[in-house]
Structure formats: C-alpha cells, structure tokens
Amino acid sequence: MARGNWHVEHLLRRAGFGPNAEDLYRFEETPISVAVDYLVEYQRQPDEVDSKIGQAAYVGVTTRGQFSPNTNIEDARQRWLFRMVHSQRPLQEKMALFWHNHFATAYSKLAGVYGAVQATKMMALKAGELPGPQGQIELFLQNALGSFRNLLVEVARDPATIVWLDGRTNVKARPQENFGREIMELFTFGLGNYVEQDVYAAARVFTGWNIRNPVANGRNDDPNTYYEFVYNAAQHDVAAKAFTFPIYSDGNRTIPARSAADGMQDGIDFITALATHPETARRLARKLWNFFITELAAPDPAFVEAVAGVYLENRTEMRPVIRFILRSSWFVDPARWFTRYSWPVEFVVRAIREVGWNGLSVDVARTPLTNMGQTLFEPPDVNGWELGPGWFSSGAMLARMNFATTLAANQRFNLAREVGVVARKSPDEALAFFTDRLSPAYLDQGPYNDLLTYLRTNATWPATDAVLNTKSAGLARLIVGSSEYQFV
C-alpha cells in the first residue's frame, strides 16, 4: 500500500476525492494516461452507488423517519456526501461540485418561496423517483463533462435557477434583469465584456422563460406536486434585441424580431453566442487552472490559450478539455502538487475515504461542514463560495481539526487493528503506515519529528493493543488536522 505512484495519487486527489486503500492498490502500477482515461470516461463505470446506501460495508446515513433525499434537504446532503465517498465515477461528482459553485444556487431562497419539499426537489430530485424534472445537482451530474453550451441551455430552463434568479417574474411588461446579468457576468465571459444596454437586452431575450405548477390543486408540501419550466409565449418580447457584441458568426449583433411562438430561439441564439465566445473559453480556462492546477500562482497565459483552444475546437465539449488538462505538463508537474486549498467538502470526503468509515454516518459531517464554511446546496450568494485562503479562518480551521478528532475517534479500533498487522514494531513503521494511508503533503523534518515524538511519548514499542488503540487515533487526528493535509 506504499505511496509508490505519486502522479496517480495526485490525479485522484485533484480529479476525485483522494485514494482510499483499494485505490492505492488498484492504481499502484497504472500509467497516468490510463488512470486519466478511467476517470474521464466515467460512463464506462456503473452508476449504482445510490443502491449501496444503507448497506453495512459503506459509510452510513442517519435517518429521521424515512430517508428521503428527494424531499428533505438534510437527507439530500447526506446522499451527495455518500456518493462522493463511494462513487466509481469520482470525476463526475467532482465536476458536479465545480458546477454547483459556478452556477451557485441556494436552497434557502427556494424554500422561502415554495417550501422545503419543493425546494429540495428543485435542488436534488433524482429523475423518475417522484413526479417532476430532475433536480439541479442531477443536471450537473448528467452534464458534468458534456457540452457547456447545452448545460447553459439547461440551466436557463432549470426551475431552481429560475426561482433563484427571479426568472419566474420575467414578463414582457417588466423584464427581470437578474438572469440576463448573471449569465454574462458569472456564467460566461465576465465583467468588461458587456454594458448595461446588454443586460436589458438579455432580460428581454428571456421574457416568458418561466415556471408553472401543472398539478391541479397541487400543494407545495405534497411530494407529487412539482414545478417545471414553461415557455410562456404570451409574455415574450417579440421585438429585435441589439447587443454590443456579436451574436452570430457573421458578426451580426442583433437578434431579429420573431413571432411569440418562435421566441424561445432568442434565448438559444444568445446562449450559443455566449458559450462560443473566446472570452468565455478563456474565463473557464482560468477557473479550471485554479480548480485543477494551482491557486498559488496566476494562470499561465499559455495554459489559458491552450485550454480555450481545445474548448472552442470541440464546440464547448468539456470532456476533451478536462482530458487535455489532466494530461498536460502543467498538471503533472510535481511543483504544483498540494498547491490548491482543499474545499471543506473535499477535506471531509477525502478524510473519510482515507481514515475509514466502518460504523460512521456521513451525518456527522453536516454541522462541521457548515462550521468550515461550506453547506452543500447553500452557497452564500450568486458568486459562490470564497475559494482559496478564504476557506481558512481560525474558526473554520478549528472545525477541520475537530472533525479530524471525531473521525479518528470513531475509527480508532479499525485503525489500530490495521496498523497492528504491519507496523507494530516501531514508531517509525507506524508513522510510515499513516503517512502512506492518509497522503498528506510532504512533511518537513520538524513536523515529522513531532509526530514521532507523539508516538514515543508514554508508549513502549513494539506496541501493545492498548497503545495502538490510543496512538493510532491520535496520529490520524494530528495528520488530518495538520496544515499539510489542507491542500490537494
């Protein structure tokens, strides 16, 4: 189980949630190109992880009555954490998390408008399990590495987004500007590429893109009630819309006047123009640099242009983009390993995968995650979470250390049993076992010696079972709570 394949381990941290013991064995001699294909072509792996919820071999969930991730947001949070811990498609889950931040939408506003059941369905409903369209997170999973242009279209039609950005009130007599502004400022090419005239025109493009409740006398607390996208032709502004940037490949900047019946094409044309704009390609490339390469250095202009080129050449398909990044010299460079700040969800899932989960419920992570600054389905605003060093206030770091303590204490007997089989003889052996298993960044001599001192203090070696029970949990707590573990 020794960490002999550092390149692949780095890949599994960045493009997944870190290797567990099974992964370390499976990929021990795997070339990184093969491992990249395994992750990127995730559709070759079964998506059966939801069927494992409640089985003894997997991390547990805590039920309060019937477990209902389609209608109870706390259960939905547990379900997604469970998927991240156990999915055979880690990159799919990782990209869904990336899109969750990119298209930041908060459950609380939806619940304030339509109640808890409908808000949970809008955010997390698994298609086919209850009436209504799939939830937003399912949309991100479905389109994790698909066409960004198509994802934008689906987001524009997504009930959660429509409620979040007030699209349900966007009518021709009073165009609502929120979505039109955010699709340019946050979702595509960003500030500096549009003016206020474009915001008003974009609002008019999406007039009539509303939602409806098609269930007669449907109550919001009824799981069989649902809200779906509707194009309300009677509320669409049919006049031409002029922009300050090209909409069409011939350079034309004006969406023509259309009949109300054909008015949805306005939005399709506008979204296509934004998705295929070179500045959108570059902006996505910069975000992907921070997500996959490093947050400790500004994006390399050569990387930005290369990734943007792959994106445009492949008509906004993300699979070739991510494959290019994961095989690139920028990604595999050891100087950039452990140079991205771990998101709280990444930290928690990685820790569970590496420390262990037998007898653990993912429910124990929900409150700690909030204290760390990240509640799933609840980004703070349309900008998403503050990434990078913004995760690391003193309170948030204390929450990480406390979670490490809780997790290590829960797994203390399992850890002691496993280390006792191979590393009972000396503290050096025990420390080597744990640094292999938990994959922190390289430990300088000072921290390394401090951990050895901890193992030697009040303990005799070869270790007794009692010593292993105490020291194994303590060592896991110290490593997972260390600064070296907060980077991926």
Backbone torsions as a table, in degrees:
resi	resn	phi	psi	omega
1	MET	NA	6.5	-177.9
2	ALA	-62.0	152.4	-177.2
3	ARG	-79.7	76.8	-177.7
4	GLY	-95.1	-12.2	-175.4
5	ASN	-121.1	71.6	-172.6
6	TRP	-63.8	-35.0	179.9
7	HIS	-61.8	-44.6	-179.5
8	VAL	-71.4	-36.4	176.2
9	GLU	-59.7	-44.0	176.0
10	HIS	-59.0	-44.1	178.2
11	LEU	-59.5	-44.3	-177.4
12	LEU	-69.2	-28.0	174.6
13	ARG	-73.0	-45.2	-174.8
14	ARG	-77.6	-41.3	-176.4
15	ALA	-98.1	5.9	176.4
16	GLY	-150.4	-143.2	-177.5
17	PHE	-126.3	30.9	177.7
18	GLY	90.8	155.6	-179.0
19	PRO	-84.4	137.5	165.8
20	ASN	-91.5	-177.4	-175.4
21	ALA	-60.7	-37.9	179.3
22	GLU	-63.5	-40.8	179.1
23	ASP	-64.6	-41.8	179.7
24	LEU	-58.7	-39.5	178.6
25	TYR	-72.1	-45.1	-175.9
26	ARG	-62.0	-39.5	-173.8
27	PHE	-102.9	15.3	-173.1
28	GLU	-55.4	-39.2	-177.8
29	GLU	-121.6	22.8	-176.9
30	THR	-84.2	129.1	173.4
31	PRO	-62.9	147.2	-175.5
32	ILE	-62.8	-31.4	178.9
33	SER	-62.7	-38.0	178.7
34	VAL	-69.8	-41.4	178.3
35	ALA	-64.7	-37.5	176.5
36	VAL	-61.4	-45.2	178.9
37	ASP	-61.3	-40.7	178.2
38	TYR	-57.4	-44.2	-177.9
39	LEU	-74.0	-45.7	-173.5
40	VAL	-71.6	-38.9	179.2
41	GLU	-90.6	52.8	-172.1
42	TYR	-66.7	-18.9	179.5
43	GLN	-63.4	-14.6	176.5
44	ARG	-74.8	-16.3	-180.0
45	GLN	-97.1	144.8	-179.8
46	PRO	-67.4	144.2	174.7
47	ASP	-104.6	74.4	-175.7
48	GLU	-117.0	15.2	-171.7
49	VAL	-64.3	-33.8	-179.5
50	ASP	-62.7	-29.1	-179.5
51	SER	-70.2	-13.1	-178.7
52	LYS	-88.6	-12.0	-179.1
53	ILE	-60.0	127.5	-179.8
54	GLY	95.1	-8.1	178.6
55	GLN	-84.4	146.8	-170.5
56	ALA	-65.3	-27.3	-175.9
57	ALA	-78.8	-2.3	-174.0
58	TYR	-121.3	164.3	177.1
59	VAL	-59.0	144.4	-174.7
60	GLY	-86.2	170.8	169.2
61	VAL	-124.6	155.5	179.0
62	THR	-105.8	122.5	-178.0
63	THR	-101.0	146.4	173.3
64	ARG	-124.1	78.2	-165.9
65	GLY	89.4	-145.5	-179.7
66	GLN	-75.0	134.2	176.6
67	PHE	-71.0	119.2	-171.8
68	SER	-138.8	75.5	-178.2
69	PRO	-67.5	-11.5	177.2
70	ASN	-83.0	-19.1	-175.4
71	THR	-129.5	-7.8	-179.8
72	ASN	-123.6	118.1	-171.3
73	ILE	-65.6	-32.6	178.7
74	GLU	-67.4	-38.5	175.4
75	ASP	-67.5	-35.9	177.1
76	ALA	-62.3	-39.2	177.7
77	ARG	-64.6	-42.0	177.7
78	GLN	-63.2	-42.7	-179.2
79	ARG	-59.5	-44.2	-177.5
80	TRP	-68.3	-40.3	175.7
81	LEU	-59.6	-43.3	177.6
82	PHE	-58.0	-44.6	179.6
83	ARG	-61.6	-43.0	-179.1
84	MET	-64.5	-35.4	179.5
85	VAL	-69.5	-39.1	-166.6
86	HIS	-117.7	-7.5	-175.1
87	SER	-61.2	141.1	171.5
88	GLN	-81.5	3.6	179.2
89	ARG	-123.7	62.7	-172.8
90	PRO	-60.4	-35.5	-179.3
91	LEU	-67.0	-33.2	176.6
92	GLN	-62.1	-44.7	178.2
93	GLU	-66.9	-38.5	-178.6
94	LYS	-65.2	-41.9	178.6
95	MET	-70.2	-34.1	174.3
96	ALA	-61.0	-38.1	176.4
97	LEU	-65.8	-40.7	176.3
98	PHE	-59.8	-47.7	-179.8
99	TRP	-68.0	-31.9	177.4
100	HIS	-60.0	-35.5	176.6
101	ASN	-80.5	-37.3	-178.9
102	HIS	-65.5	-43.9	179.0
103	PHE	-104.5	51.0	-170.4
104	ALA	-51.6	123.4	179.7
105	THR	-138.3	132.1	-174.5
106	ALA	-108.4	130.1	178.5
107	TYR	-55.4	-39.8	-170.1
108	SER	-59.6	-39.0	179.1
109	LYS	-67.6	-41.2	178.9
110	LEU	-61.7	-42.2	179.6
111	ALA	-65.4	-35.0	178.1
112	GLY	-65.5	-26.0	-179.1
113	VAL	-91.2	-46.4	-172.0
114	TYR	-120.8	2.0	178.5
115	GLY	91.3	167.1	-170.5
116	ALA	-66.0	-41.0	-176.4
117	VAL	-65.5	-49.2	-178.3
118	GLN	-68.3	-35.9	178.9
119	ALA	-64.1	-41.6	178.3
120	THR	-65.5	-41.8	177.4
121	LYS	-60.3	-42.3	-179.9
122	MET	-63.9	-33.0	-178.1
123	MET	-87.4	-33.6	-163.0
124	ALA	-139.8	3.1	-176.4
125	LEU	-60.1	128.1	173.7
126	LYS	-82.0	126.5	-172.6
127	ALA	-52.6	132.0	174.5
128	GLY	90.1	-12.1	-177.0
129	GLU	-85.2	-23.0	172.8
130	LEU	-145.8	160.4	176.5
131	PRO	-60.6	142.7	175.7
132	GLY	119.4	166.7	-179.7
133	PRO	-70.3	156.0	179.1
134	GLN	-62.0	153.0	180.0
135	GLY	-71.9	166.4	-174.8
136	GLN	-60.7	-40.7	-179.7
137	ILE	-65.3	-36.3	175.1
138	GLU	-63.3	-36.2	175.6
139	LEU	-60.8	-42.6	179.5
140	PHE	-68.3	-37.8	177.0
141	LEU	-64.8	-42.7	-178.7
142	GLN	-64.7	-34.0	-175.3
143	ASN	-112.2	25.2	-172.8
144	ALA	-55.2	-43.6	-179.1
145	LEU	-124.7	25.6	178.9
146	GLY	-88.8	-158.1	179.8
147	SER	-72.0	126.4	177.1
148	PHE	-65.8	-35.5	177.7
149	ARG	-61.0	-46.0	179.4
150	ASN	-66.2	-37.1	176.9
151	LEU	-62.4	-41.7	176.7
152	LEU	-59.2	-42.7	178.2
153	VAL	-60.9	-45.1	-179.0
154	GLU	-67.4	-37.0	176.5
155	VAL	-63.6	-40.3	179.0
156	ALA	-63.7	-26.0	-179.8
157	ARG	-98.3	-1.1	-173.6
158	ASP	-77.3	124.5	-179.0
159	PRO	-55.5	-38.8	180.0
160	ALA	-62.4	-44.5	178.7
161	THR	-65.0	-41.1	-178.0
162	ILE	-62.5	-41.8	177.1
163	VAL	-69.3	-45.7	-177.1
164	TRP	-58.2	-41.8	-176.7
165	LEU	-107.4	22.1	168.6
166	ASP	64.7	25.9	178.4
167	GLY	-67.8	-21.6	-179.5
168	ARG	-64.6	-18.4	178.6
169	THR	-104.4	11.9	-177.0
170	ASN	-85.2	100.9	-178.2
171	VAL	-127.7	161.8	-170.8
172	LYS	-64.7	-29.3	180.0
173	ALA	-73.1	-23.9	-178.4
174	ARG	-148.9	79.4	-178.9
175	PRO	-58.5	133.7	179.7
176	GLN	-95.6	123.2	-168.5
177	GLU	-89.6	-9.3	-170.2
178	ASN	-58.0	-53.2	-177.2
179	PHE	-66.2	-42.6	179.5
180	GLY	-58.3	-36.5	177.8
181	ARG	-71.4	-47.7	-173.3
182	GLU	-70.5	-30.7	179.4
183	ILE	-66.3	-26.4	175.7
184	MET	-88.2	-46.5	-172.9
185	GLU	-73.4	-42.8	-172.1
186	LEU	-109.5	-35.2	-171.9
187	PHE	-90.1	-24.5	-176.0
188	THR	-129.2	-113.6	-163.2
189	PHE	-81.8	-12.6	169.4
190	GLY	88.3	175.7	-179.2
191	LEU	-58.6	147.6	178.5
192	GLY	93.6	-7.3	-178.2
193	ASN	-112.7	3.3	178.0
194	TYR	-149.1	165.6	177.9
195	VAL	-126.3	175.1	-176.7
196	GLU	-61.0	-32.3	176.3
197	GLN	-56.8	-38.3	-179.8
198	ASP	-69.2	-34.4	179.1
199	VAL	-62.7	-46.0	-179.6
200	TYR	-65.7	-40.8	178.4
201	ALA	-64.6	-39.9	178.9
202	ALA	-64.5	-39.3	176.9
203	ALA	-59.2	-40.8	179.5
204	ARG	-67.7	-34.1	176.9
205	VAL	-55.9	-40.7	-173.1
206	PHE	-98.7	11.5	173.4
207	THR	-60.3	135.8	-177.9
208	GLY	87.8	-6.2	174.2
209	TRP	-83.6	86.2	-170.7
210	ASN	-120.9	-171.0	174.5
211	ILE	-128.8	162.9	178.2
212	ARG	-146.3	160.0	171.1
213	ASN	-104.8	106.2	-176.1
214	PRO	-83.6	-1.6	-177.0
215	VAL	-87.6	118.1	-179.4
216	ALA	-59.6	125.7	179.9
217	ASN	57.3	25.4	-179.1
218	GLY	-67.9	130.4	178.7
219	ARG	-95.0	144.6	-176.5
220	ASN	-67.4	-20.2	177.6
221	ASP	-89.8	4.5	179.0
222	ASP	-95.6	119.9	-180.0
223	PRO	-59.1	-20.6	179.6
224	ASN	-83.9	-9.9	172.1
225	THR	-79.4	149.5	176.8
226	TYR	-157.1	164.4	176.2
227	TYR	-118.6	140.8	-177.9
228	GLU	-136.1	159.3	176.2
229	PHE	-65.5	142.7	172.0
230	VAL	-140.8	135.9	170.4
231	TYR	-91.7	110.9	-178.4
232	ASN	-93.0	90.6	-173.7
233	ALA	-58.0	-33.1	-178.2
234	ALA	-66.9	-17.8	-179.1
235	GLN	-107.4	14.3	179.1
236	HIS	-94.5	134.5	175.6
237	ASP	-76.2	113.7	-172.6
238	VAL	-88.2	-6.7	-177.1
239	ALA	-71.8	163.9	177.3
240	ALA	-64.1	151.3	178.7
241	LYS	-125.4	119.7	-176.9
242	ALA	-102.1	138.8	180.0
243	PHE	-123.0	168.3	179.4
244	THR	-95.1	3.4	178.3
245	PHE	-132.7	158.0	-176.5
246	PRO	-65.2	138.9	173.5
247	ILE	-100.5	-33.6	-175.0
248	TYR	-116.7	159.5	-174.6
249	SER	-63.9	-21.4	178.0
250	ASP	-84.1	4.5	179.3
251	GLY	92.3	-4.1	180.0
252	ASN	-63.6	131.1	-176.0
253	ARG	-102.8	7.3	-174.5
254	THR	-120.8	127.1	170.4
255	ILE	-80.4	124.8	-172.1
256	PRO	-72.4	160.6	172.1
257	ALA	-61.8	139.3	-179.9
258	ARG	-138.1	161.6	173.1
259	SER	-67.3	158.0	179.0
260	ALA	-59.3	-37.7	-178.9
261	ALA	-62.8	-31.1	-178.7
262	ASP	-98.3	7.3	-169.5
263	GLY	-67.2	-21.6	178.2
264	MET	-61.6	-24.2	-179.6
265	GLN	-64.1	-25.4	175.0
266	ASP	-54.9	-49.1	-178.5
267	GLY	-66.6	-38.8	179.6
268	ILE	-63.8	-44.4	179.3
269	ASP	-63.1	-42.1	-178.2
270	PHE	-66.0	-46.0	179.8
271	ILE	-63.1	-41.5	178.7
272	THR	-61.3	-41.6	178.7
273	ALA	-62.0	-42.9	-179.8
274	LEU	-68.5	-44.5	-175.9
275	ALA	-64.6	-32.7	-176.2
276	THR	-98.5	7.2	179.0
277	HIS	-72.9	135.8	-179.5
278	PRO	-56.5	-32.4	-179.6
279	GLU	-73.3	-29.1	171.8
280	THR	-64.1	-44.0	178.0
281	ALA	-58.1	-43.3	-178.7
282	ARG	-70.2	-39.0	-179.1
283	ARG	-66.1	-42.9	175.5
284	LEU	-62.1	-39.0	179.0
285	ALA	-60.9	-40.9	179.6
286	ARG	-66.7	-39.4	177.8
287	LYS	-66.2	-37.9	178.8
288	LEU	-70.6	-30.8	172.4
289	TRP	-58.3	-49.2	-178.5
290	ASN	-65.8	-32.0	-176.3
291	PHE	-81.4	-37.9	-173.9
292	PHE	-110.0	-24.6	-172.2
293	ILE	-103.9	-66.8	-179.1
294	THR	-169.2	151.8	170.7
295	GLU	-107.9	2.3	-176.2
296	LEU	-96.5	1.7	176.5
297	ALA	-147.6	147.5	178.3
298	ALA	-63.7	150.6	179.1
299	PRO	-55.9	133.3	176.6
300	ASP	-67.7	124.3	179.3
301	PRO	-54.6	-33.7	178.8
302	ALA	-66.2	-38.0	175.6
303	PHE	-63.0	-47.5	-177.7
304	VAL	-57.9	-47.3	-178.5
305	GLU	-68.3	-37.5	179.8
306	ALA	-66.4	-46.6	-179.4
307	VAL	-67.1	-41.9	177.0
308	ALA	-59.7	-38.8	178.3
309	GLY	-63.1	-44.2	178.2
310	VAL	-62.3	-42.2	179.3
311	TYR	-59.7	-48.7	-177.5
312	LEU	-71.6	-39.4	179.2
313	GLU	-63.0	-28.5	-178.3
314	ASN	-103.4	22.3	172.4
315	ARG	54.2	45.0	174.6
316	THR	74.0	9.3	176.4
317	GLU	-68.9	131.4	-175.2
318	MET	-87.0	-23.9	-178.4
319	ARG	-59.3	-48.5	177.2
320	PRO	-63.4	-32.4	179.5
321	VAL	-64.2	-49.9	-177.0
322	ILE	-69.3	-37.2	176.1
323	ARG	-60.0	-44.7	178.7
324	PHE	-59.5	-45.3	-178.1
325	ILE	-62.8	-46.9	-175.0
326	LEU	-70.1	-19.8	176.3
327	ARG	-98.0	-2.1	-172.3
328	SER	-77.6	160.8	176.9
329	SER	-66.4	-29.8	177.9
330	TRP	-63.9	-40.0	-176.7
331	PHE	-73.4	-43.5	-172.7
332	VAL	-82.1	-8.1	-178.3
333	ASP	-62.0	116.5	-179.1
334	PRO	-57.7	-23.9	179.2
335	ALA	-64.5	-18.0	-178.5
336	ARG	-105.0	4.1	174.2
337	TRP	-70.0	146.9	179.5
338	PHE	54.8	41.4	179.9
339	THR	-123.9	21.8	171.1
340	ARG	-127.3	134.5	-179.5
341	TYR	-69.8	128.9	-177.9
342	SER	-70.3	127.1	172.7
343	TRP	-65.1	151.2	179.1
344	PRO	-53.1	-43.4	179.5
345	VAL	-63.5	-40.8	177.1
346	GLU	-61.7	-43.9	-179.8
347	PHE	-59.5	-48.2	-177.0
348	VAL	-65.6	-47.5	-177.1
349	VAL	-66.0	-43.9	178.2
350	ARG	-60.4	-43.9	-178.8
351	ALA	-62.3	-42.9	178.7
352	ILE	-63.6	-43.1	-179.1
353	ARG	-64.1	-35.2	-174.6
354	GLU	-91.2	-36.8	-179.8
355	VAL	-79.5	-43.8	-179.6
356	GLY	133.1	166.1	-174.7
357	TRP	-140.3	-1.2	-177.8
358	ASN	-58.8	116.7	-178.4
359	GLY	85.5	4.2	-178.8
360	LEU	-101.0	146.7	170.9
361	SER	-111.2	137.7	177.1
362	VAL	-64.6	-15.1	178.1
363	ASP	-59.6	-28.3	-178.7
364	VAL	-66.8	-14.3	-178.1
365	ALA	-91.0	-15.1	-171.2
366	ARG	-63.5	-52.2	179.0
367	THR	-67.0	-43.8	174.3
368	PRO	-56.4	-39.4	178.3
369	LEU	-60.8	-41.7	176.7
370	THR	-61.5	-41.9	178.7
371	ASN	-67.8	-26.3	175.9
372	MET	-79.7	-14.6	176.1
373	GLY	108.5	11.8	-179.5
374	GLN	-142.3	108.4	172.6
375	THR	-105.9	119.8	179.5
376	LEU	-58.0	141.8	-177.2
377	PHE	69.5	14.0	-177.7
378	GLU	-143.6	56.6	172.2
379	PRO	-61.5	151.7	-171.5
380	PRO	-68.1	-29.4	-179.7
381	ASP	-164.8	-172.4	-175.9
382	VAL	-65.1	-18.0	179.4
383	ASN	-80.9	-8.2	-176.2
384	GLY	80.3	-165.8	-178.6
385	TRP	-79.3	153.1	173.1
386	GLU	-78.4	112.9	-172.5
387	LEU	-90.2	-177.9	176.8
388	GLY	69.8	-141.1	-178.2
389	PRO	-65.1	-13.1	176.8
390	GLY	-60.5	-19.6	177.1
391	TRP	-70.9	-18.4	-161.7
392	PHE	-111.3	61.8	165.0
393	SER	-72.9	167.1	180.0
394	SER	-62.9	-38.6	179.1
395	GLY	-66.7	-39.6	180.0
396	ALA	-67.2	-39.2	178.9
397	MET	-67.7	-37.6	176.3
398	LEU	-62.1	-38.4	178.4
399	ALA	-64.0	-37.2	176.9
400	ARG	-65.0	-44.3	-179.8
401	MET	-64.6	-39.0	178.9
402	ASN	-66.5	-38.0	177.1
403	PHE	-65.3	-39.7	177.0
404	ALA	-58.3	-40.6	178.7
405	THR	-63.9	-46.1	-179.6
406	THR	-61.8	-45.9	-177.7
407	LEU	-65.6	-46.1	-178.2
408	ALA	-64.3	-39.8	178.9
409	ALA	-64.7	-39.6	179.6
410	ASN	-63.4	-33.9	-174.3
411	GLN	-102.7	12.5	-168.9
412	ARG	-60.4	-40.4	-177.8
413	PHE	-72.1	-38.5	177.0
414	ASN	-63.2	-44.3	179.9
415	LEU	-63.4	-44.0	-178.8
416	ALA	-63.0	-40.8	179.5
417	ARG	-63.2	-43.2	-176.4
418	GLU	-71.4	-42.0	179.6
419	VAL	-69.6	-30.9	-178.5
420	GLY	-65.5	-25.8	-179.7
421	VAL	-70.6	-35.0	-170.8
422	VAL	-122.1	-16.1	-170.0
423	ALA	-140.8	37.4	-179.1
424	ARG	-79.3	-20.2	-166.7
425	LYS	-70.3	-39.6	-173.2
426	SER	-148.0	157.4	175.7
427	PRO	-62.4	-30.6	178.3
428	ASP	-64.3	-43.2	177.3
429	GLU	-63.2	-43.9	-178.5
430	ALA	-63.2	-42.1	179.9
431	LEU	-66.7	-39.8	177.4
432	ALA	-62.0	-41.2	178.0
433	PHE	-58.5	-45.8	-175.0
434	PHE	-75.1	-35.0	177.5
435	THR	-70.4	-30.3	172.8
436	ASP	-66.9	-47.9	-174.0
437	ARG	-69.4	-38.2	-171.5
438	LEU	-98.3	-9.1	172.1
439	SER	49.5	50.7	171.3
440	PRO	-72.2	167.9	170.2
441	ALA	-61.3	164.0	-178.3
442	TYR	-52.9	129.1	179.8
443	LEU	-88.1	122.2	172.9
444	ASP	-64.5	167.0	-175.0
445	GLN	-60.4	-37.0	-178.8
446	GLY	-62.1	-57.5	177.5
447	PRO	-60.3	-35.8	179.4
448	TYR	-62.3	-45.8	179.4
449	ASN	-66.4	-34.7	177.7
450	ASP	-62.3	-40.5	178.7
451	LEU	-68.1	-37.9	175.6
452	LEU	-63.5	-40.8	178.6
453	THR	-61.0	-42.2	177.6
454	TYR	-58.6	-43.5	-178.7
455	LEU	-66.5	-33.1	-176.3
456	ARG	-81.6	-25.4	-173.8
457	THR	-69.2	126.6	178.5
458	ASN	55.4	37.9	-179.9
459	ALA	-147.0	144.8	173.8
460	THR	-108.1	147.1	179.4
461	TRP	-128.5	139.5	1.4
462	PRO	-55.5	145.2	-168.4
463	ALA	-84.1	143.7	171.0
464	THR	-79.2	169.4	177.1
465	ASP	-60.6	-38.8	-179.1
466	ALA	-63.7	-42.5	177.9
467	VAL	-63.7	-43.7	-179.4
468	LEU	-63.6	-39.2	178.4
469	ASN	-59.6	-41.3	-178.2
470	THR	-78.1	-50.1	-172.3
471	LYS	-73.0	-32.9	-180.0
472	SER	-63.8	-47.8	178.7
473	ALA	-64.4	-41.5	-179.9
474	GLY	-64.5	-41.5	-179.7
475	LEU	-67.1	-42.5	177.1
476	ALA	-60.5	-41.8	178.4
477	ARG	-61.3	-43.7	-178.1
478	LEU	-66.6	-40.7	-178.4
479	ILE	-70.6	-49.0	-178.1
480	VAL	-65.2	-30.5	178.3
481	GLY	-87.9	1.1	-176.1
482	SER	-80.9	161.9	176.8
483	SER	-63.0	-31.6	-178.3
484	GLU	-67.3	-17.9	-178.7
485	TYR	-93.6	-4.2	-174.0
486	GLN	-90.9	5.3	178.4
487	PHE	-117.5	150.9	176.2
488	VAL	-122.9	NA	NA
